[in-house]
């Protein structure tokens, strides 16, 4: 498969596929990297698409560069990539994982289609839930500014305030969601409410968790992608 690596501004990206009139923008999740788009590209490029994927701040080729994975860092990057893409394709579709879906919902106007895997759809609720796990109150966080945890996350008052000021967009394009029934980060009711409000197609994967990574889960993910792509209009 044709593969091109380059920078959009300072953002490392990879573009898969031969020249085409349609594109999918791929956004990885936390601890991911742009090359995670390759299996998806192998599915969609033969159907007349290209796939453009980027490294989010402090991920992939951007590790240890002094950056942080925050919405105020990631959203401008996604907007820069979309602006570059808009000069080459008339519209775009989105394939995003976890927090990558959250950033995409903050950054972009309505794409033509979206395929979300384990999307974070209520970041404020997630932060408050995790604070409860750690026994951290809002007042403690406000006074401290940042509080590290034993499970690897650092709570940030600035982050919580940003989330409360910036709400995800109400996309009108067709959205399909794959959700693991054992997802510990986003309650099923949150996903169901979002799907109902936005007329999204929701698939609940039996025995799957937030991170699809076992051979069985990856096979299920691939089958879901193939099935949703078959619904694409010519």
N, C-alpha and C positions, 0 to 999 in steps of 0.2 A: 504494500500500500504506500502511496506517495505520502511522505511525512516531511513537514517543514518546521524548523525551529527558528524563532525570531523574537524580537521584542516589540511590544506596542508601548510606546513611551519607555518606561523602565520595567515593564511587566513581562516576564518570560511566558511565552505561549507556544503551543504546538498546533499545527493545522494538518488535519488528516484528509486524504482523499484527493482525487483529481478535480480540476475546476468544475464547479457546479453552480446552479442558480439558487440553491437553497442551502441553509446552514443550520446546524445545531450548535448552540453554545453550551459547553459542559462546565459545571462548577463542582469541584470535589468538596468533601466535608473536612472536618477537623482531622489532622494527621494524614491527610491525603496529599495528592500531587497531580499535576496536569496529565501525566501519562495514564492515569486511571481511565481516561476516555477511550483508550485503544479498543477494548472489547466492544464498546458501544459503536465506535467508528466502523468496526468490522461488520456490524449489522446494517448501519444506515448508509454508508458510502456506496455500496452496490445499488442502493435505491435512488441514487441521484442527489445525495447530500454531501457536504463536507462537514467536518466537526472541528470546532475551534475551542481549545481548552487552555486555561491559564493556571498558574500557580498563585494561590492566595497569599497574603502577607505571612511571612515566617513559615512557609511551606515549600516543598519541592526545592527548586533552585534558589529560593529566597530564604532558606534556613540560615539562622545565625547572622542575619544582616542588620540586626537591631530593630526589626519591625515587630509589630504585634498584630494578632488576629482580632481586630476590633471592627465594628461596623463602620466607624468613621475612616478607617484605613481601607477596608475591603470594598465598600460601596463606590467610592470614586474610581477604583481600579476597574470594577465591573462596568461602570458607566463609560470609562475610556475604551474598554474593549468593545462595548456595544456601539460606540460612536465610530470606531474604526470599521467594524463589521457593516454598519449601515451604509458605508461608502462602496461596499462591494456586493451586498445582497439586499434585496428589497425588504425582506423581513427575516425573522429568525425564530427558531424554536429553542426550548431550554430543556436540558437534562441535568438535574442537580441532586446532590445528596445532602441530607441533614442540615447543618448550619449553612451550607452553600445555597440551599433553597431559600433559607431565611434572608441571606444577603441579596439573592436575586430578586426576591419579592420587595425588598427595600429599594433596589437600584433601578430596576427596569420598568418601562411601560409594558403594556400587554404584548407578550409574544404571541405567535400564531398557535403554538402548542407548548405544553410543559409536561414533562415526565419527572415526578418527584419521588425519591426514595427516602423514607424516614425523615420527612421534612420537619424542621422546627417551625411551628406555626404560631406559637405564643411564647416568645422569648421571656417576657416579664414573668409569666407563671413558672417557667422553667427555672429562672434565676431564684425566685422566691422559694420554690420547692427545694432546690439544692442548698439554699441558705438554711432551710429548716433541717435538712440532713446534718448540716455542720453545726447547728445550734447558734447561728449568727442572726442577730436582729438587724432591722433596717437602721436603727439608731446607732448601733455599734459600727455598722458599715459607713454610715454618714460621717461619723467622727473619725474613723480610721482612714477612710479613703479607699484603702485596699486591705483585704484580709486573705492570706493564703490558706489552703486547706490540705488535709492529709491525702485527699483523693486527686490532687494534681491541678485543681482549678483555683484561680485567684479571683475572689469576688471584688468588684470595682463599683464604687458609688457612681463614678462618671458613666460607666457602662449602663448601669440600671437607669440612670436619669436619661441617657440617650435613647434607650429602648422605649421609655415612657413618652418621650417627645416625638419619636418617629415611628409611625405605624406602617405595617406592610400594605402594599397596594392591593386594590380590588381588581384582580386580573379578570378580563373577559374572555380570553382565549381558552381553548379546551385544555383542561388540566386533569392528569391522571396521577394517582397517588398509590404507591406500594408501601404498606405499613405492616410491621411485624407485630403480631398479637402480644408479644412479650416485651415490647418497647418500654423501657423504664424512664425515658425522658419526656415523651409526649403521651398524655392519656388518650385512649381511644375516643373518648367523648369530644376532645379538642379537634381531632382529625375529622370526626363525623360532622361536627358543627361547621367546620370550614368547608367540607365537601358539600354539605347541604346548601350553605349560603352561596357558594360559587358554582354550584351544579358540576362539581368535579366527580370523576369516576374513582371510587375507592376500592382497592383490593387489599384485604387483610390476609397476611401470610401466616398460616398456622405454624406454631412453634418457633417462629423467627423473632429475633431481637432487633434492637436499633441498628446494629451493624451487621449487614449481610456479608458473611465471610467464609462460612463452611462450604464445602463442595455442594451440599444439598441446597443451601441457601442461594449460592451463586447460580446454580442451575435453575432454581425457581425465579430468580431475578432475570435471567436471560430469557426464560419462557415468557415472563410478563412483558418484557420489552418487545419481544417478537410479536406477541399478541396485540399490544397497543399499536405497534407500527403497521400491522396488517389493516388497522382501521383507518389509516391515513388515506386521504383522497389522492387520486393520481396527480 
